[in-house]
Amino acid sequence: AVWKGYYLCGPRAALQVPIMGKHTRRITCGAWNSENLLAMGGDDNALTVTTGNDGATVKTITLKFEPTE
């Protein structure tokens, strides 16, 4: 995955997922799964799950601590 402005390029070169507004602080980790979902964790102690097709937020979870991986 590669960061380009407010988009994250997915595992397929043609895929660009908008990530603007998903986190209030720096995004520190992320991973794609086989179902084309993107999980991102950040300094705001949040974990978001986003669809790879249109960038829609599926779920946001508040964590007790900052995610590390």
Buried (B, 14 or more C-beta within 10 A) or exposed (E): EEEEEEBBBBEEEEBBBBBEEBBEEEBBEBEBEEEBBBBBBBEBBBBBBBBBEEBEEEEEEEEEEBBEE
